[in-house]
């Protein structure tokens, strides 16, 4: 689909650009909550995820898939939220198990605890964001935005 269809490729790149904005929101809020507010990593990562999802829905509805507005807003946001909730279910174990593992691997390479924690938080979040982005694109394309014909 994406490899052969130029319209779908453009949609994927728009979706990825929206995801980049969402990732900036996600990383920014997570780091703010962990560093300044001292929230636990998984809680901060969950809150940041919700903020990013809200941004992503608006950008995708009005820019990536503007033709999809034939669906009622409430129904579409429910579908988008269900897909992203499933993405959160994928994400939380990655954050929960991946971050401590990576932190333990990085500890011998840095005597500054905050530095390797910062790296392990952000690398783990980047892995989770990448995996969940692929899930979100394909499921949203075929369910949430299925009112758009494949060209």
C-alpha positions as CSV (number, residue, x, y, z in Angstrom):
1,X,0.0,0.0,0.0
2,X,2.5,2.7,1.1
3,X,5.3,1.6,-1.2
4,X,3.1,1.5,-4.3
5,X,0.6,4.3,-3.7
6,X,2.0,7.9,-3.8
7,X,-1.1,9.3,-2.1
8,X,-0.7,6.9,0.8
9,X,3.0,7.7,1.0
10,X,2.2,11.4,1.4
11,X,-0.3,10.5,4.1
12,X,2.2,8.4,5.9
13,X,4.8,11.2,5.8
14,X,2.1,13.6,7.1
15,X,1.2,11.2,9.8
16,X,4.9,10.9,10.7
17,X,5.3,14.7,10.8
18,X,2.2,14.9,13.1
19,X,3.8,12.1,15.1
20,X,7.0,14.2,15.3
21,X,5.1,17.1,16.8
22,X,3.4,14.7,19.1
23,X,6.7,13.2,20.1
24,X,8.1,16.6,20.9
25,X,5.0,17.2,23.2
26,X,5.5,13.7,24.6
27,X,9.2,14.1,25.4
28,X,8.8,17.6,26.6
29,X,6.0,16.9,29.1
30,X,7.6,13.6,30.2
31,X,10.9,15.3,30.9
32,X,9.2,18.2,32.6
33,X,7.2,16.0,34.9
34,X,10.1,13.6,35.7
35,X,12.7,16.3,36.3
36,X,10.8,19.2,37.8
37,X,7.6,17.7,39.3
38,X,9.3,14.4,40.3
39,X,6.5,12.2,38.9
40,X,7.4,8.5,38.5
41,X,8.5,7.7,34.9
42,X,5.5,5.6,33.9
43,X,3.0,8.1,35.2
44,X,4.8,11.0,33.6
45,X,5.0,9.0,30.3
46,X,1.3,8.2,30.5
47,X,0.3,11.9,31.0
48,X,2.6,13.0,28.2
49,X,1.2,10.3,25.9
50,X,-2.4,11.6,26.5
51,X,-1.3,15.2,25.7
52,X,0.4,14.0,22.5
53,X,-2.7,12.0,21.4
54,X,-4.9,15.0,21.7
55,X,-2.5,17.0,19.5
56,X,-2.2,14.2,17.1
57,X,-5.9,13.8,16.7
58,X,-6.4,17.4,15.7
59,X,-3.5,17.5,13.3
60,X,-4.5,14.2,11.7
61,X,-8.2,15.1,11.3
62,X,-7.5,18.5,9.8
63,X,-4.2,18.0,7.9
64,X,-3.3,14.3,7.3
65,X,-6.8,13.1,6.6
66,X,-8.9,16.2,5.8
67,X,-11.2,14.1,3.6
68,X,-12.2,12.1,6.7
69,X,-14.4,14.7,8.1
70,X,-17.4,13.0,6.6
71,X,-17.4,11.0,9.9
72,X,-18.9,12.6,12.9
73,X,-16.2,14.2,15.2
74,X,-17.3,12.4,18.4
75,X,-17.3,8.9,16.7
76,X,-13.9,9.5,15.1
77,X,-12.3,10.8,18.3
78,X,-13.6,7.7,20.1
79,X,-12.1,5.4,17.4
80,X,-8.8,7.4,17.5
81,X,-8.8,7.2,21.3
82,X,-9.4,3.4,21.3
83,X,-6.5,2.9,18.8
84,X,-4.3,5.1,21.0
85,X,-5.4,3.3,24.2
86,X,-4.3,0.1,22.6
87,X,-1.0,1.9,21.8
88,X,-0.7,2.9,25.4
89,X,-1.1,-0.8,26.4
90,X,1.8,-1.6,24.0
91,X,3.8,1.4,25.4
92,X,3.5,0.9,29.2
93,X,5.3,-2.5,29.3
94,X,8.1,-1.0,27.1
95,X,8.5,1.9,29.5
96,X,8.1,-0.3,32.6
97,X,10.5,-3.0,31.7
98,X,12.8,-1.3,29.1
99,X,13.8,1.7,31.1
100,X,15.3,-0.1,34.2
101,X,17.0,-2.6,31.9
102,X,18.6,0.1,29.8
103,X,19.4,2.1,32.9
104,X,21.3,-0.9,34.4
105,X,23.2,-1.3,31.1
106,X,24.2,2.4,31.0
107,X,25.2,2.7,34.7
108,X,28.8,1.4,34.2
109,X,29.4,4.0,31.5
110,X,28.4,7.1,33.5
111,X,29.2,8.1,37.0
112,X,26.6,10.8,36.8
113,X,23.3,9.1,37.8
114,X,21.1,11.8,36.4
115,X,22.8,11.5,33.0
116,X,22.3,7.8,32.5
117,X,18.7,8.1,33.8
118,X,18.0,10.9,31.3
119,X,19.4,8.7,28.5
120,X,17.6,5.6,29.6
121,X,14.2,7.5,29.9
122,X,14.6,9.1,26.5
123,X,15.9,6.1,24.6
124,X,13.2,3.9,26.1
125,X,10.5,6.5,25.2
126,X,11.9,6.8,21.6
127,X,11.7,3.0,21.1
128,X,8.1,3.0,22.5
129,X,7.1,6.0,20.3
130,X,8.5,4.2,17.2
131,X,6.7,1.0,17.8
132,X,3.4,2.6,18.7
133,X,3.6,5.0,15.7
134,X,3.6,2.0,13.3
135,X,0.6,0.4,15.2
136,X,-1.3,3.7,15.2
137,X,-0.7,4.5,11.5
138,X,-2.0,1.2,10.2
139,X,-4.9,0.7,12.5
140,X,-6.1,4.3,12.2
141,X,-5.8,4.3,8.4
142,X,-7.9,1.2,8.1
143,X,-10.4,1.9,10.9
144,X,-10.5,5.5,12.1
145,X,-10.0,7.0,8.6
146,X,-11.5,4.2,6.5
147,X,-13.9,6.6,4.9
148,X,-11.1,7.7,2.6
149,X,-10.7,5.7,-0.5
150,X,-7.3,4.1,-1.3
151,X,-6.2,5.8,-4.5
